[in-house]
Amino acid sequence: MEDLTLRHTTRERARGNRQMAIIGVVASGNLEVLTERVLPENECVVEIRTAAEGFGEVWAAVVADFVERHSPGGIRFAINDGGARPDTVSLRLAQAARLMESDQ
């Protein structure tokens, strides 16, 4: 089991007012992403728990790309990984960011 924490400074606060959201499911080849709006407006933290060890550089690249595209300031992401591929990780992160944009 490997735990990674990636911290980024964002351009702006994530839109919306939703305080938390969950997307995905922990299963073979998939992952779940839990989000909370608990950080300062220009910070983003992504915490990853995965059984696939040794992929820290891949995780860092995928998360950096996501942060650059979506600027999810103020949000902490917790990922529970079931061996998802990088494209699935990108999809789930984008879905989680979109959910947080709602005003619920």
DSSP file (Angstrom, degrees, kcal/mol; ACC not computed):
  #  RESIDUE AA STRUCTURE BP1 BP2  ACC     N-H-->O    O-->H-N    N-H-->O    O-->H-N    TCO  KAPPA ALPHA  PHI   PSI    X-CA   Y-CA   Z-CA
    1    1 A M              0   0    0      0, 0.0     2,-0.4     0, 0.0    50,-0.2   0.000 360.0 360.0 360.0 135.5    0.0    0.0    0.0
    2    2 A E  E     -A   50   0A   0     48,-3.5    48,-2.7     2,-0.0     2,-0.5  -0.977 360.0-160.8-125.4 137.1    1.3    3.4   -0.9
    3    3 A D  E     -A   49   0A   0     -2,-0.4     2,-0.4    46,-0.2    46,-0.2  -0.969  12.9-178.5-116.2 129.3    0.1    6.8    0.3
    4    4 A L  E     -A   48   0A   0     44,-2.5    44,-3.3    -2,-0.5     2,-0.4  -0.960  12.3-163.4-126.5 144.3    0.9   10.0   -1.6
    5    5 A T  E     -A   47   0A   0     -2,-0.4     2,-0.5    42,-0.2    42,-0.2  -0.985   8.0-171.9-128.5 121.9    0.1   13.6   -0.9
    6    6 A L  E     -A   46   0A   0     40,-2.7    40,-2.8    -2,-0.4     2,-0.4  -0.958   3.9-164.4-117.1 126.3    0.4   16.2   -3.7
    7    7 A R  E     +A   45   0A   0     -2,-0.5     2,-0.3    38,-0.2    38,-0.2  -0.908  10.4 177.4-114.0 136.4    0.0   19.9   -2.9
    8    8 A H  E     -A   44   0A   0     36,-2.8    36,-2.2    -2,-0.4     2,-0.5  -0.976  28.0-133.1-137.1 149.5   -0.6   22.6   -5.5
    9    9 A T  E     -A   43   0A   0     -2,-0.3    34,-0.2    34,-0.2     2,-0.2  -0.883  32.9-151.8 -95.9 133.4   -1.1   26.3   -5.7
   10   10 A T        -     0   0    0     32,-2.3     3,-0.1    -2,-0.5    58,-0.1  -0.646  21.7-126.0-107.2 162.4   -4.0   27.1   -8.0
   11   11 A R  S    S-     0   0    0     -2,-0.2     2,-0.3     1,-0.2    -1,-0.1   0.832  87.9  -8.8 -71.3 -34.2   -4.9   30.2  -10.1
   12   12 A E  S    S-     0   0    0     59,-0.1    61,-1.4    29,-0.0    -1,-0.2  -0.956  82.0 -76.0-157.5 170.4   -8.3   30.6   -8.6
   13   13 A R  B     -e   73   0B   0     -2,-0.3    61,-0.2    59,-0.2     2,-0.1  -0.471  55.4-102.2 -71.9 143.6  -10.9   29.2   -6.3
   14   14 A A        -     0   0    0     59,-2.5    -1,-0.1    -2,-0.2    57,-0.1  -0.447  44.3-110.4 -64.0 139.5  -13.0   26.3   -7.6
   15   15 A R  S    S+     0   0    0     -2,-0.1     3,-0.1    -3,-0.1    87,-0.1  -0.171  75.6  40.5 -67.1 165.5  -16.5   27.5   -8.7
   16   16 A G  S    S-     0   0    0      1,-0.1    87,-0.2    85,-0.1    86,-0.2  -0.120  74.7-109.1  87.8 175.9  -19.6   26.6   -6.8
   17   17 A N        +     0   0    0     85,-1.2    86,-0.2    84,-0.1    -1,-0.1   0.319  62.9 132.7-127.6   3.5  -20.5   26.3   -3.2
   18   18 A R        -     0   0    0     84,-1.7     3,-0.1    82,-0.8    85,-0.1  -0.352  42.7-155.7 -60.0 137.4  -20.9   22.6   -2.7
   19   19 A Q        +     0   0    0      1,-0.2    18,-2.6    17,-0.1     2,-0.3   0.784  66.1   2.1 -90.2 -30.1  -19.0   21.5    0.4
   20   20 A M  E     +B   36   0A   0     16,-0.2     2,-0.3    79,-0.1    -1,-0.2  -0.995  57.7 175.6-156.3 157.9  -18.4   17.9   -0.4
   21   21 A A  E     -B   35   0A   0     14,-1.6    14,-2.9    -2,-0.3     2,-0.4  -0.986  15.2-149.5-159.0 157.4  -18.9   15.2   -3.0
   22   22 A I  E     +B   34   0A   0     -2,-0.3     2,-0.3    12,-0.2    12,-0.2  -0.999  17.5 175.5-132.8 135.9  -18.1   11.6   -3.9
   23   23 A I  E     +B   33   0A   0     10,-2.1    10,-2.9    -2,-0.4    73,-0.1  -0.993  44.1  11.5-138.9 146.4  -17.6   10.1   -7.3
   24   24 A G  E    S-B   32   0A   0     -2,-0.3     2,-0.3     8,-0.2     8,-0.3  -0.169  70.3-101.3  84.9-178.3  -16.6    6.7   -8.5
   25   25 A V        -     0   0    0      6,-0.8     2,-0.8     7,-0.1    57,-0.2  -0.996  25.8-110.8-146.4 141.5  -16.2    3.3   -6.7
   26   26 A V        +     0   0    0     -2,-0.3     2,-0.3     5,-0.1     5,-0.1  -0.663  66.7 125.5 -76.2 112.2  -13.3    1.4   -5.4
   27   27 A A  S >  S-     0   0    0     -2,-0.8     3,-2.4     3,-0.1    55,-0.2  -0.951  70.5 -57.7-157.1 168.5  -13.1   -1.6   -7.7
   28   28 A S  T 3  S+     0   0    0     -2,-0.3    55,-0.2     1,-0.3     3,-0.1  -0.362 126.2   4.9 -56.5 121.3  -10.6   -3.3  -10.0
   29   29 A G  T 3  S+     0   0    0     53,-2.6    56,-0.5     1,-0.3    -1,-0.3   0.605 122.9  77.5  79.3  12.6   -9.5   -0.7  -12.6
   30   30 A N    <   -     0   0    0     -3,-2.4    52,-2.6    52,-0.4    54,-0.5  -0.722  57.6-157.5-137.4-174.0  -11.4    2.1  -11.0
   31   31 A L  E     - C   0  81A   0     50,-0.2    -6,-0.8    -2,-0.2     2,-0.4  -0.981  15.2-125.2-162.1 161.9  -11.2    4.5   -8.0
   32   32 A E  E     -BC  24  80A   0     48,-2.1    48,-2.3    -2,-0.3     2,-0.5  -0.926  17.7-157.0-114.9 145.7  -13.3    6.7   -5.8
   33   33 A V  E     -BC  23  79A   0    -10,-2.9   -10,-2.1    -2,-0.4     2,-0.4  -0.986   4.2-167.3-123.3 123.8  -12.7   10.4   -5.3
   34   34 A L  E     -BC  22  78A   0     44,-2.8    44,-3.0    -2,-0.5     2,-0.4  -0.930  11.6-165.1-108.5 133.7  -13.9   12.2   -2.2
   35   35 A T  E     -BC  21  77A   0    -14,-2.9   -14,-1.6    -2,-0.4     2,-0.4  -0.930  11.2-178.9-124.7 145.5  -13.8   16.0   -2.2
   36   36 A E  E     -BC  20  76A   0     40,-1.9    40,-2.9    -2,-0.4     2,-1.3  -0.998  27.7-137.1-140.6 137.2  -14.1   18.6    0.5
   37   37 A R  E     + C   0  75A   0    -18,-2.6    38,-0.2    -2,-0.4    37,-0.0  -0.720  64.9 119.2 -91.2  85.8  -14.0   22.4    0.3
   38   38 A V        +     0   0    0     -2,-1.3    37,-0.2    36,-0.7    -1,-0.2   0.338  46.7  84.3-133.1   3.3  -11.8   23.0    3.3
   39   39 A L  S    S-     0   0    0     35,-2.1    37,-0.1    -3,-0.2     5,-0.0  -0.639  87.0 -80.5-110.1 164.5   -8.6   24.7    2.1
   40   40 A P    >   -     0   0    0      0, 0.0     3,-2.0     0, 0.0    34,-0.8  -0.272  54.7-101.2 -57.0 154.7   -7.6   28.3    1.4
   41   41 A E  T 3  S+     0   0    0      1,-0.3   -27,-0.1    32,-0.2    34,-0.1   0.638 118.8  44.9 -60.5 -19.3   -8.9   29.5   -2.0
   42   42 A N  T 3  S+     0   0    0     31,-0.2   -32,-2.3   -29,-0.1     2,-0.3   0.170  99.0  86.5-112.1  18.8   -5.6   29.1   -3.9
   43   43 A E  E <   -A    9   0A   0     -3,-2.0    31,-3.1   -34,-0.2    32,-0.6  -0.901  47.1-177.3-120.2 149.1   -4.6   25.7   -2.5
   44   44 A C  E     -Ad   8  75A   0    -36,-2.2   -36,-2.8    -2,-0.3     2,-0.4  -0.987   4.3-169.9-141.7 132.6   -5.4   22.1   -3.7
   45   45 A V  E     -Ad   7  76A   0     30,-1.4    32,-3.2    -2,-0.3     2,-0.5  -0.987   3.2-166.6-124.7 133.8   -4.3   18.9   -2.0
   46   46 A V  E     -Ad   6  77A   0    -40,-2.8   -40,-2.7    -2,-0.4     2,-0.5  -0.970   4.6-167.3-121.6 115.8   -4.7   15.5   -3.5
   47   47 A E  E     -Ad   5  78A   0     30,-3.3    32,-3.5    -2,-0.5     2,-0.4  -0.896   9.0-165.4-104.1 128.7   -4.2   12.5   -1.1
   48   48 A I  E     -Ad   4  79A   0    -44,-3.3   -44,-2.5    -2,-0.5     2,-0.5  -0.947  14.6-173.2-122.1 131.6   -3.9    9.1   -2.8
   49   49 A R  E     +Ad   3  80A   0     30,-2.4    32,-2.8    -2,-0.4     2,-0.3  -0.982  25.0 160.0-120.9 116.6   -4.1    5.7   -1.3
   50   50 A T  E     -A    2   0A   0    -48,-2.7   -48,-3.5    -2,-0.5    32,-0.1  -0.980  45.5-148.1-141.0 148.4   -3.2    2.9   -3.7
   51   51 A A  S    S+     0   0    0     30,-0.5     2,-1.1    -2,-0.3    -1,-0.1   0.617  83.3  89.7 -85.2 -15.3   -2.1   -0.7   -3.7
   52   52 A A  S >  S-     0   0    0    -50,-0.1     3,-0.6    29,-0.1     2,-0.1  -0.715  70.0-161.7 -86.5  98.8   -0.1   -0.1   -6.9
   53   53 A E  T 3   +     0   0    0     -2,-1.1    -2,-0.1     1,-0.2   -51,-0.0  -0.464  60.7  35.9 -83.1 151.7    3.3    1.0   -5.6
   54   54 A G  T 3  S+     0   0    0     -2,-0.1     3,-0.2     1,-0.0    -1,-0.2   0.586  80.9 104.2  90.1  12.1    6.0    2.8   -7.5
   55   55 A F    <>  +     0   0    0     -3,-0.6     4,-2.5     1,-0.1     3,-0.3   0.043  34.9 121.9-112.5  25.5    3.8    5.0   -9.7
   56   56 A G  H  > S+     0   0    0      1,-0.2     4,-2.6     2,-0.2     5,-0.2   0.864  74.1  51.8 -56.6 -40.9    4.4    8.3   -7.8
   57   57 A E  H  > S+     0   0    0     -3,-0.2     4,-2.0     2,-0.2    -1,-0.2   0.877 110.3  49.0 -66.4 -37.1    5.7   10.1  -10.9
   58   58 A V  H  > S+     0   0    0     -3,-0.3     4,-2.5     2,-0.2     5,-0.2   0.941 112.0  48.4 -66.8 -46.7    2.7    9.1  -12.9
   59   59 A W  H  X S+     0   0    0     -4,-2.5     4,-2.7     1,-0.2     5,-0.3   0.930 110.7  51.6 -57.1 -46.4    0.3   10.2  -10.2
   60   60 A A  H  X S+     0   0    0     -4,-2.6     4,-2.4     1,-0.2    -1,-0.2   0.899 111.3  47.3 -59.8 -41.8    2.2   13.6   -9.9
   61   61 A A  H  X S+     0   0    0     -4,-2.0     4,-2.2     2,-0.2    -1,-0.2   0.924 113.3  47.1 -66.5 -45.0    1.9   14.2  -13.7
   62   62 A V  H  X S+     0   0    0     -4,-2.5     4,-2.2     1,-0.2    -2,-0.2   0.921 115.2  45.8 -64.1 -44.1   -1.8   13.3  -13.9
   63   63 A V  H  X S+     0   0    0     -4,-2.7     4,-2.8    -5,-0.2     5,-0.2   0.909 111.1  52.2 -67.2 -41.8   -2.6   15.5  -10.9
   64   64 A A  H  X S+     0   0    0     -4,-2.4     4,-2.3    -5,-0.3    -1,-0.2   0.910 110.6  48.8 -60.5 -42.1   -0.5   18.4  -12.1
   65   65 A D  H  X S+     0   0    0     -4,-2.2     4,-2.1     2,-0.2    -1,-0.2   0.920 111.7  49.5 -62.5 -44.2   -2.3   18.3  -15.5
   66   66 A F  H  X S+     0   0    0     -4,-2.2     4,-2.7     2,-0.2     5,-0.4   0.931 111.1  48.6 -60.3 -47.4   -5.7   18.2  -13.7
   67   67 A V  H  X S+     0   0    0     -4,-2.8     4,-2.4     1,-0.2    -1,-0.2   0.905 111.2  50.6 -62.7 -41.2   -4.9   21.2  -11.5
   68   68 A E  H  < S+     0   0    0     -4,-2.3    -1,-0.2    -5,-0.2    -2,-0.2   0.896 115.9  41.9 -62.7 -40.3   -3.6   23.2  -14.5
   69   69 A R  H  < S+     0   0    0     -4,-2.1    -2,-0.2    -5,-0.2    -1,-0.2   0.864 129.6  23.6 -75.3 -37.1   -6.8   22.4  -16.5
   70   70 A H  H  < S-     0   0    0     -4,-2.7    -3,-0.2    -5,-0.2    -2,-0.2   0.619  79.8-147.7-111.1 -15.5   -9.4   22.9  -13.7
   71   71 A S     <  -     0   0    0     -4,-2.4     2,-1.8    -5,-0.4    -4,-0.1   0.930  18.2-170.9  42.7  65.1   -7.8   25.2  -11.0
   72   72 A P    >   -     0   0    0      0, 0.0     3,-1.5     0, 0.0    -1,-0.2  -0.335  10.8-180.0 -85.4  58.3   -9.6   23.5   -8.1
   73   73 A G  B 3   +e   13   0B   0     -2,-1.8   -59,-2.5   -61,-1.4   -29,-0.2  -0.305  62.6  21.5 -62.8 138.4   -8.6   26.0   -5.5
   74   74 A G  T 3  S+     0   0    0    -31,-3.1   -35,-2.1   -34,-0.8   -36,-0.7   0.394  97.8 115.8  90.4  -1.5   -9.9   25.4   -2.0
   75   75 A I  E <   -Cd  37  44A   0     -3,-1.5   -30,-1.4   -32,-0.6     2,-0.5  -0.854  49.4-157.4-113.0 136.0  -10.6   21.6   -2.5
   76   76 A R  E     -Cd  36  45A   0    -40,-2.9   -40,-1.9    -2,-0.4     2,-0.5  -0.932  14.9-159.3-103.6 128.3   -9.0   18.6   -0.9
   77   77 A F  E     -Cd  35  46A   0    -32,-3.2   -30,-3.3    -2,-0.5     2,-0.5  -0.921   5.8-166.2-108.8 130.6   -9.3   15.4   -2.9
   78   78 A A  E     -Cd  34  47A   0    -44,-3.0   -44,-2.8    -2,-0.5     2,-0.5  -0.979  10.7-163.9-116.3 120.4   -8.9   12.0   -1.3
   79   79 A I  E     -Cd  33  48A   0    -32,-3.5   -30,-2.4    -2,-0.5     2,-0.6  -0.901  13.6-167.7-110.5 128.4   -8.5    9.2   -3.8
   80   80 A N  E     -Cd  32  49A   0    -48,-2.3   -48,-2.1    -2,-0.5     2,-0.3  -0.958  25.0-154.0-110.5 110.0   -8.9    5.5   -3.0
   81   81 A D  E     -C   31   0A   0    -32,-2.8   -30,-0.5    -2,-0.6   -50,-0.2  -0.663  27.8-175.2 -97.9 137.9   -7.4    3.7   -5.9
   82   82 A G  S    S-     0   0    0    -52,-2.6   -53,-2.6    -2,-0.3   -52,-0.4  -0.101  77.3 -69.1-113.7  32.2   -8.3    0.2   -7.2
   83   83 A G  S    S+     0   0    0    -55,-0.2   -52,-0.1   -54,-0.2   -33,-0.0   0.791  75.3 177.9  88.7  30.5   -5.6    0.1   -9.9
   84   84 A A        -     0   0    0    -54,-0.5   -54,-0.2     1,-0.1    -1,-0.2  -0.337  28.2-118.6 -69.4 146.9   -7.1    2.8  -12.2
   85   85 A R    >>  -     0   0    0    -56,-0.5     4,-2.1     1,-0.1     3,-0.6  -0.424  32.6-102.8 -76.5 159.7   -5.3    3.8  -15.4
   86   86 A P  H 3> S+     0   0    0      0, 0.0     4,-2.5     0, 0.0     5,-0.2   0.842 121.6  54.5 -55.1 -36.7   -4.2    7.5  -15.8
   87   87 A D  H 3> S+     0   0    0      1,-0.2     4,-2.0     2,-0.2     5,-0.1   0.866 108.6  48.8 -67.3 -33.5   -7.1    8.3  -18.1
   88   88 A T  H <> S+     0   0    0     -3,-0.6     4,-2.7     2,-0.2     5,-0.2   0.889 109.6  52.3 -70.1 -39.1   -9.6    7.0  -15.6
   89   89 A V  H  X S+     0   0    0     -4,-2.1     4,-2.5     2,-0.2     5,-0.2   0.943 110.1  48.4 -59.6 -48.2   -7.9    9.0  -12.8
   90   90 A S  H  X S+     0   0    0     -4,-2.5     4,-2.3     1,-0.2    -2,-0.2   0.910 112.0  49.9 -59.0 -43.8   -8.2   12.2  -15.0
   91   91 A L  H  X S+     0   0    0     -4,-2.0     4,-2.5     2,-0.2    -2,-0.2   0.944 111.9  46.3 -60.8 -50.2  -11.9   11.4  -15.7
   92   92 A R  H  X S+     0   0    0     -4,-2.7     4,-2.5     1,-0.2    -2,-0.2   0.891 112.2  50.6 -63.7 -40.0  -12.8   10.9  -12.1
   93   93 A L  H  X S+     0   0    0     -4,-2.5     4,-2.5    -5,-0.2    -1,-0.2   0.926 111.8  48.0 -63.2 -43.0  -11.0   14.0  -10.9
   94   94 A A  H  X S+     0   0    0     -4,-2.3     4,-2.2    -5,-0.2    -2,-0.2   0.896 111.6  50.3 -63.5 -40.3  -12.7   16.1  -13.6
   95   95 A Q  H  X S+     0   0    0     -4,-2.5     4,-2.2     2,-0.2    -2,-0.2   0.909 110.9  49.2 -63.4 -42.2  -16.1   14.6  -12.6
   96   96 A A  H  X S+     0   0    0     -4,-2.5     4,-1.9     2,-0.2    -2,-0.2   0.914 110.8  49.7 -64.4 -42.8  -15.4   15.4   -8.9
   97   97 A A  H  X S+     0   0    0     -4,-2.5     4,-0.8     1,-0.2    -1,-0.2   0.906 110.0  51.6 -62.1 -41.1  -14.4   19.0   -9.8
   98   98 A R  H >< S+     0   0    0     -4,-2.2     3,-0.8     1,-0.2     4,-0.4   0.904 107.5  52.1 -63.0 -42.2  -17.6   19.4  -11.8
   99   99 A L  H >< S+     0   0    0     -4,-2.2     3,-1.3     1,-0.2    -1,-0.2   0.890 105.7  55.1 -60.3 -38.7  -19.8   18.1   -8.9
  100  100 A M  H 3< S+     0   0    0     -4,-1.9   -82,-0.8     1,-0.3    -1,-0.2   0.693  95.8  68.0 -70.0 -17.4  -18.1   20.7   -6.6
  101  101 A E  T << S+     0   0    0     -3,-0.8    -1,-0.3    -4,-0.8    -2,-0.2   0.665  82.0  94.8 -75.1 -15.8  -19.2   23.5   -9.1
  102  102 A S  S <  S-     0   0    0     -3,-1.3   -84,-1.7    -4,-0.4   -85,-1.2  -0.319  79.2-129.0 -73.9 162.9  -22.8   22.9   -8.2
  103  103 A D              0   0    0    -87,-0.2    -1,-0.1   -86,-0.2    -3,-0.1   0.137 360.0 360.0 -99.3  19.8  -24.5   25.1   -5.6
  104  104 A Q              0   0    0    -86,-0.0    -1,-0.2     0, 0.0   -85,-0.1   0.478 360.0 360.0 -81.4 360.0  -26.0   22.2   -3.5
